[in-house]
Amino acid sequence: MLSRLVVVSAHGLKSSSPLGAGCYVVSRSLVQASRSLHTSSQSRAPLPPLPEKGGQVRHGIFPEEIFQLLYPKTGVTGPYMLGTGLLMYMLSKEIYVINHETFAAASIGAVIIYGVKKFGPSVAAFADKLNDDKVAKAQEVKDVSLTSLAQAIEDEKKEQWRVEGRAMLFDAKRNNVAMQLETNYRERLHMVTNEVKRRLDYQVALQNLHIQMEKEHMVKWVEKSVIGSITPQQEKESIAKCITDLKALARATQTSATA
């Protein structure tokens, strides 16, 4: 209806008659209402879940709600009498005329009802089996997805735990590096100390060697001077004196041994 009103030319409606102008105004208002309807904000209310099974019906086509609605006012036979009265009214007023198509429709309806009664349960069981298979496959996919997501969550928690422990690992590595630097510093300090001590020991040994060589030179010089100052006569007298002292010492030793 709205699309037809929109397609109508505005110029034709204006130039036709006052009635056409009124229709044009009505069409404009309907278009604006449709635009406001389509551009309105959508409701975020949760939709009710669809029922898994249909409602109860009587005689294959009449909903049970109609009977329950008419029972308090018309009684148990009210819906049937209402339906029979409407049928009689349509037939009497020739609103519906019975012809050969009516008998063909009745025959086809009987065949359909027989087929539904005869093969309906088996077809329904087959359809339910297909539906159950699809539901089972969907549930299997869902379970696999849930399992993979749960494993992903566990892996993520493990990675977060590793990230938390990485700070302690970095502290340990930092302490190890500091210890290595301290060890290297102390080794270099010890090497410098040993090198300085070695050079100082070398200087001390060099000075001691100079002193020892000076002493030896002085002793040799004194001995040479003393030996050079002794005359042959003094040498003979000293040798005789030594021999006399040795003899006296020998006699004293012999006397003390016999006593």
C-alpha positions as CSV (number, residue, x, y, z in Angstrom):
1,M,0.0,0.0,0.0
2,L,2.7,2.4,1.0
3,S,4.8,1.6,-2.1
4,R,1.8,2.2,-4.4
5,L,1.2,5.6,-2.8
6,V,4.8,6.6,-3.1
7,V,4.9,5.6,-6.8
8,V,1.9,7.8,-7.7
9,S,3.1,11.1,-9.3
10,A,2.8,14.1,-7.1
11,H,2.1,16.4,-10.1
12,G,-0.8,14.2,-11.3
13,L,-2.3,14.2,-7.8
14,K,-2.1,17.9,-7.4
15,S,-3.4,18.7,-10.9
16,S,-6.3,16.2,-10.8
17,S,-8.7,17.5,-8.1
18,P,-9.0,18.5,-4.5
19,L,-9.5,14.8,-3.7
20,G,-6.2,14.0,-5.4
21,A,-4.6,16.7,-3.3
22,G,-6.0,15.1,-0.2
23,C,-4.7,11.7,-1.3
24,Y,-1.3,13.3,-1.8
25,V,-1.3,14.7,1.7
26,V,-2.3,11.3,3.1
27,S,0.4,9.6,1.1
28,R,3.0,12.1,2.4
29,S,1.9,11.5,6.0
30,L,2.0,7.7,5.5
31,V,5.5,7.9,4.0
32,Q,6.8,10.0,6.9
33,A,5.2,7.6,9.4
34,S,6.9,4.7,7.7
35,R,10.2,6.5,7.7
36,S,9.9,7.4,11.4
37,L,8.9,3.7,12.0
38,H,11.9,2.3,10.2
39,T,14.4,4.8,11.7
40,S,13.2,4.4,15.3
41,S,15.6,2.8,17.8
42,Q,15.3,-0.9,18.1
43,S,14.3,-2.4,21.4
44,R,17.0,-4.3,23.3
45,A,14.6,-6.4,25.3
46,P,15.3,-10.1,25.2
47,L,13.0,-12.1,22.9
48,P,11.1,-15.0,24.3
49,P,12.4,-18.4,23.2
50,L,10.6,-20.2,20.4
51,P,8.5,-23.2,21.5
52,E,10.0,-26.5,20.6
53,K,6.5,-28.1,20.0
54,G,3.4,-26.6,18.5
55,G,0.1,-26.0,20.3
56,Q,-2.7,-28.5,20.5
57,V,-5.3,-28.6,17.7
58,R,-8.6,-30.4,17.2
59,H,-9.5,-32.1,13.9
60,G,-6.1,-31.2,12.5
61,I,-6.7,-27.5,11.9
62,F,-8.6,-25.9,14.7
63,P,-6.5,-24.5,17.6
64,E,-7.4,-25.6,21.1
65,E,-7.3,-22.0,22.3
66,I,-10.5,-21.3,20.3
67,F,-12.4,-24.0,22.2
68,Q,-11.0,-22.9,25.5
69,L,-12.0,-19.3,24.8
70,L,-15.6,-20.2,23.9
71,Y,-16.2,-22.8,26.7
72,P,-17.0,-20.3,29.5
73,K,-19.6,-18.5,27.3
74,T,-21.1,-21.2,25.1
75,G,-20.4,-24.4,26.8
76,V,-18.9,-27.6,25.4
77,T,-21.0,-27.7,22.2
78,G,-20.7,-23.9,21.5
79,P,-17.7,-24.1,19.2
80,Y,-19.2,-26.9,17.2
81,M,-22.6,-25.0,16.9
82,L,-20.8,-21.8,15.9
83,G,-18.9,-23.6,13.2
84,T,-22.1,-25.4,11.9
85,G,-24.0,-22.1,12.0
86,L,-21.3,-20.3,10.0
87,L,-21.2,-23.1,7.5
88,M,-25.0,-23.1,7.1
89,Y,-25.1,-19.3,6.8
90,M,-22.4,-19.3,4.1
91,L,-24.3,-22.1,2.2
92,S,-27.7,-20.4,2.6
93,K,-26.5,-17.0,1.4
94,E,-24.6,-18.7,-1.4
95,I,-21.4,-17.1,-0.1
96,Y,-19.8,-20.5,-0.7
97,V,-21.4,-22.6,-3.5
98,I,-20.8,-26.3,-3.6
99,N,-19.6,-27.5,-7.0
100,H,-17.3,-30.1,-8.5
101,E,-14.3,-28.4,-7.0
102,T,-15.7,-28.9,-3.5
103,F,-15.9,-32.7,-4.0
104,A,-12.4,-32.7,-5.6
105,A,-11.1,-30.8,-2.5
106,A,-12.9,-33.2,-0.2
107,S,-11.4,-36.2,-2.0
108,I,-7.9,-34.6,-1.9
109,G,-8.3,-33.7,1.7
110,A,-9.4,-37.3,2.6
111,V,-6.3,-38.7,0.7
112,I,-4.1,-36.2,2.6
113,I,-5.6,-37.1,5.9
114,Y,-5.2,-40.8,5.2
115,G,-1.6,-40.3,4.2
116,V,-0.9,-38.3,7.3
117,K,-2.5,-40.9,9.5
118,K,-0.8,-43.8,7.7
119,F,2.7,-42.4,7.1
120,G,2.8,-39.5,9.5
121,P,4.3,-41.3,12.5
122,S,7.1,-42.9,10.4
123,V,7.9,-39.7,8.6
124,A,7.8,-37.8,11.9
125,A,10.2,-40.4,13.5
126,F,12.6,-40.1,10.5
127,A,12.5,-36.3,10.8
128,D,13.0,-36.5,14.5
129,K,16.0,-38.8,13.9
130,L,17.5,-36.3,11.4
131,N,16.9,-33.6,13.9
132,D,18.5,-35.5,16.7
133,D,21.5,-36.3,14.5
134,K,21.8,-32.6,13.7
135,V,21.5,-31.7,17.4
136,A,24.0,-34.4,18.3
137,K,26.5,-33.0,15.7
138,A,25.9,-29.5,16.9
139,Q,26.4,-30.6,20.5
140,E,29.6,-32.4,19.6
141,V,30.9,-29.2,17.9
142,K,29.8,-27.2,20.9
143,D,31.6,-29.6,23.3
144,V,34.8,-29.5,21.2
145,S,34.6,-25.7,21.1
146,L,34.1,-25.6,24.9
147,T,37.0,-28.0,25.4
148,S,39.3,-26.0,23.2
149,L,38.2,-22.7,24.8
150,A,38.7,-24.2,28.3
151,Q,42.2,-25.4,27.2
152,A,42.9,-21.9,25.8
153,I,41.8,-20.4,29.1
154,E,44.1,-22.7,31.0
155,D,47.0,-21.9,28.7
156,E,46.3,-18.2,29.1
157,K,46.3,-18.6,32.9
158,K,49.6,-20.6,32.7
159,E,51.1,-17.8,30.5
160,Q,49.9,-15.2,33.0
161,W,51.5,-17.3,35.8
162,R,54.7,-17.4,33.8
163,V,54.6,-13.7,33.2
164,E,54.2,-13.2,37.0
165,G,57.2,-15.4,37.7
166,R,59.2,-13.6,35.0
167,A,59.8,-10.7,37.4
168,M,61.4,-13.1,40.0
169,L,63.5,-14.6,37.1
170,F,64.6,-11.2,36.0
171,D,65.6,-10.3,39.6
172,A,67.6,-13.6,39.9
173,K,69.3,-12.9,36.6
174,R,70.0,-9.3,37.7
175,N,71.5,-10.6,41.0
176,N,73.6,-13.1,39.1
177,V,74.9,-10.4,36.8
178,A,75.7,-8.1,39.8
179,M,77.5,-11.1,41.4
180,Q,79.5,-11.7,38.3
181,L,80.4,-8.0,38.0
182,E,81.5,-8.0,41.7
183,T,83.5,-11.2,41.2
184,N,85.2,-9.7,38.1
185,Y,86.0,-6.5,40.0
186,R,87.5,-8.4,42.9
187,E,89.5,-10.6,40.6
188,R,90.9,-7.5,38.9
189,L,91.6,-5.9,42.3
190,H,93.4,-9.1,43.4
191,M,95.4,-9.2,40.2
192,V,96.4,-5.5,40.6
193,T,97.4,-6.2,44.3
194,N,99.5,-9.2,43.3
195,E,101.1,-7.2,40.5
196,V,102.0,-4.3,42.8
197,K,103.2,-6.7,45.5
198,R,105.4,-8.5,42.9
199,R,107.0,-5.3,41.7
200,L,107.5,-4.1,45.3
201,D,109.1,-7.5,46.2
202,Y,111.3,-7.1,43.1
203,Q,112.5,-3.7,44.4
204,V,113.1,-5.0,47.9
205,A,115.0,-8.0,46.5
206,L,117.0,-5.6,44.2
207,Q,117.9,-3.4,47.2
208,N,118.8,-6.5,49.3
209,L,121.0,-7.7,46.5
210,H,122.8,-4.4,46.3
211,I,123.3,-4.4,50.1
212,Q,124.6,-8.0,50.0
213,M,127.0,-7.3,47.2
214,E,128.2,-4.2,49.0
215,K,128.8,-6.2,52.1
216,E,130.7,-9.0,50.2
217,H,132.7,-6.4,48.5
218,M,133.5,-4.7,51.8
219,V,134.5,-8.0,53.4
220,K,136.7,-8.9,50.5
221,W,138.3,-5.5,50.6
222,V,138.9,-5.7,54.3
223,E,140.3,-9.2,54.0
224,K,142.6,-8.2,51.2
225,S,143.7,-5.2,53.1
226,V,144.4,-7.2,56.2
227,I,146.2,-9.9,54.3
228,G,148.2,-7.3,52.5
229,S,149.2,-5.6,55.8
230,I,150.6,-8.8,57.4
231,T,154.5,-9.2,57.0
232,P,156.2,-12.6,56.7
233,Q,157.7,-12.3,60.1
234,Q,154.3,-11.6,61.7
235,E,152.9,-14.5,59.8
236,K,155.6,-16.9,61.2
237,E,155.0,-15.5,64.7
238,S,151.3,-16.0,64.4
239,I,151.7,-19.5,63.2
240,A,154.0,-20.3,66.1
241,K,151.6,-18.8,68.5
242,C,148.8,-20.8,67.1
243,I,150.8,-24.0,67.4
244,T,151.6,-23.2,71.0
245,D,148.0,-22.5,71.8
246,L,146.9,-25.8,70.2
247,K,149.4,-27.8,72.2
248,A,148.3,-26.1,75.4
249,L,144.7,-26.8,74.6
250,A,145.6,-30.4,73.8
251,R,147.3,-30.9,77.2
252,A,144.4,-29.3,79.0
253,T,142.0,-31.5,77.3
254,Q,144.1,-34.6,78.1
255,T,144.4,-33.6,81.8
256,S,140.7,-33.1,82.1
257,A,140.1,-36.5,80.5
258,T,142.5,-38.4,82.9
259,A,141.1,-36.6,86.0
